[in-house]
Amino acid sequence: MFLRSQRALAAQLLKADSLQQAAAGFLPPVAELLRSEAGALWAVGKVDPELNFVEGWSELLDAGRFGEGAAS
């Protein structure tokens, strides 16, 4: 299962135009590997050294709302 997740992550990173686009594809396999029901990707901004929500995923919840709450 680890190698399948690793390949899925590599494939998403190679074909995506942005980190957000890649994250939408690799969060589910990584969460599956970790046996998690949800996952989120955060990144430090290039200009301001702030932690920014990039993308979220959940089997059960609207993970996008998680990022909305973090922005305030």
C-alpha positions in Angstrom: 0.0 0.0 0.0 2.9 2.4 0.7 4.3 2.1 -2.8 0.9 2.6 -4.4 0.5 5.8 -2.4 4.0 6.9 -3.2 3.4 6.4 -6.9 0.0 8.3 -6.7 1.7 11.2 -5.0 4.5 11.3 -7.5 2.1 11.2 -10.5 -0.1 14.0 -9.1 2.9 16.2 -8.5 4.3 15.7 -12.0 1.0 16.4 -13.8 -0.4 19.2 -11.7 -0.1 22.8 -12.6 -0.2 23.9 -8.9 0.3 22.6 -5.4 -3.4 22.9 -4.8 -4.3 20.9 -7.8 -1.8 18.2 -6.9 -3.0 18.1 -3.3 -6.5 17.3 -4.4 -5.2 14.2 -6.0 -2.6 13.1 -3.4 -4.4 13.8 -0.1 -6.8 10.8 -0.4 -4.1 8.2 -1.0 -1.9 9.6 1.7 -4.8 9.7 4.2 -5.6 6.1 3.2 -2.0 5.1 3.9 -2.2 6.7 7.3 -5.7 5.2 8.0 -7.1 8.7 8.4 -10.5 10.0 7.6 -9.3 13.4 6.7 -6.2 15.3 5.6 -5.0 18.8 5.0 -2.1 20.5 3.3 -0.7 23.7 4.7 2.2 25.7 3.1 4.3 28.7 4.2 3.8 31.7 2.0 6.6 33.0 -0.2 6.2 36.6 0.7 4.8 36.5 4.2 6.0 33.6 6.4 2.5 32.7 7.3 1.0 29.2 7.3 -1.7 29.0 4.6 -4.4 26.3 4.0 -3.8 24.8 0.6 -6.3 21.9 0.3 -8.3 19.6 2.5 -9.9 16.2 2.0 -12.3 14.1 4.1 -14.4 11.0 3.6 -17.0 12.3 5.9 -16.8 16.1 6.1 -16.6 19.1 3.8 -12.8 19.6 4.3 -12.8 22.9 2.4 -14.7 24.4 5.3 -11.8 23.5 7.6 -9.6 25.9 5.7 -12.2 28.6 5.8 -12.2 28.6 9.6 -8.4 28.6 9.7 -8.2 31.8 7.7 -10.1 33.9 10.2 
